[in-house]
Structure formats: structure tokens, C-alpha cells
């Protein structure tokens, strides 16, 4: 019980120590997404399908 009172007292003392303010500048999140790999994969798959469907011309 004494420990609980001590923790409550410590929390009351530190209650005014924390100050949270909003930043002056906007938050910027940069997302560098590499879409090239997906496009190359799709083109390779499409080319493979085209070759499979038209074996007589290759």
C-alpha cells in the first residue's frame, strides 16, 4: 500500500513536467515505391504467354 502511495505522489509531482506541442512545420512522409520491378515482371510474363501462344512464328 505504501508503494502505491509513493507512485501516486511521484506521478503528481511529475504531472506538470510533460509538455506536448504541435510542430511548426508540417510532417512530411516520403514514400519511395519501386514499381519498376512489378512492370518488368508483368511484361516478362506477357512476353512468355505471347511466345507460348505463337510458337510457329518464333
GUSE-284388 format. One record per residue (C-alpha): x, y, z; residue in one letter; residue number from 1. Coordinates in steps of 0.1 Angstrom, whole numbers. Each point is the difference from the previous one (the first is absolute). Layout:
% GUSE-284388
@east: X&north: Y&up: Z&resn: A&resi: NUM;
...
% end
This chain:
% GUSE-284388
@east: 0&north: 0&up: 0&resn: X&resi: 1;
@east: 29&north: 24&up: 8&resn: X&resi: 2;
@east: 14&north: -7&up: -35&resn: X&resi: 3;
@east: -32&north: 10&up: -16&resn: X&resi: 4;
@east: -1&north: 33&up: 20&resn: X&resi: 5;
@east: 36&north: 7&up: -10&resn: X&resi: 6;
@east: -7&north: -6&up: -37&resn: X&resi: 7;
@east: -31&north: 22&up: 2&resn: X&resi: 8;
@east: 20&north: 27&up: 16&resn: X&resi: 9;
@east: 28&north: -2&up: -25&resn: X&resi: 10;
@east: -25&north: 1&up: -29&resn: X&resi: 11;
@east: -16&north: 32&up: 16&resn: X&resi: 12;
@east: 34&north: 16&up: 2&resn: X&resi: 13;
@east: 8&north: -7&up: -36&resn: X&resi: 14;
@east: -34&north: 9&up: -13&resn: X&resi: 15;
@east: 11&north: 34&up: -11&resn: X&resi: 16;
@east: 33&north: -11&up: -15&resn: X&resi: 17;
@east: -13&north: -13&up: -33&resn: X&resi: 18;
@east: -9&north: 26&up: -27&resn: X&resi: 19;
@east: -11&north: -11&up: -35&resn: X&resi: 20;
@east: -2&north: 25&up: -28&resn: X&resi: 21;
@east: -8&north: -3&up: -37&resn: X&resi: 22;
@east: 29&north: 4&up: -24&resn: X&resi: 23;
@east: 3&north: 34&up: -19&resn: X&resi: 24;
@east: 7&north: -18&up: -33&resn: X&resi: 25;
@east: -23&north: -26&up: -16&resn: X&resi: 26;
@east: 10&north: -36&up: 3&resn: X&resi: 27;
@east: 14&north: -13&up: -33&resn: X&resi: 28;
@east: 0&north: -38&up: -7&resn: X&resi: 29;
@east: 19&north: -10&up: -31&resn: X&resi: 30;
@east: -9&north: -33&up: -15&resn: X&resi: 31;
@east: 24&north: -12&up: -26&resn: X&resi: 32;
@east: -18&north: -28&up: -17&resn: X&resi: 33;
@east: 17&north: -20&up: -27&resn: X&resi: 34;
@east: -27&north: -10&up: -25&resn: X&resi: 35;
@east: 25&north: -9&up: -27&resn: X&resi: 36;
@east: 5&north: -36&up: 13&resn: X&resi: 37;
@east: -37&north: -7&up: -3&resn: X&resi: 38;
@east: -2&north: 14&up: -35&resn: X&resi: 39;
@east: 30&north: -20&up: -12&resn: X&resi: 40;
@east: -15&north: -31&up: 15&resn: X&resi: 41;
@east: -33&north: 6&up: -17&resn: X&resi: 42;
@east: 16&north: 6&up: -33&resn: X&resi: 43;
@east: 22&north: -31&up: 2&resn: X&resi: 44;
@east: -31&north: -21&up: 8&resn: X&resi: 45;
@east: -19&north: 16&up: -29&resn: X&resi: 46;
@east: 29&north: -7&up: -23&resn: X&resi: 47;
@east: 2&north: -36&up: 11&resn: X&resi: 48;
@east: -37&north: -4&up: -6&resn: X&resi: 49;
@east: 3&north: 15&up: -34&resn: X&resi: 50;
@east: 28&north: -23&up: -10&resn: X&resi: 51;
@east: -19&north: -30&up: 13&resn: X&resi: 52;
@east: -31&north: 9&up: -20&resn: X&resi: 53;
@east: 19&north: 7&up: -32&resn: X&resi: 54;
@east: 28&north: -27&up: -1&resn: X&resi: 55;
@east: -3&north: -2&up: -38&resn: X&resi: 56;
@east: 13&north: 35&up: -6&resn: X&resi: 57;
@east: 30&north: -2&up: 24&resn: X&resi: 58;
% end
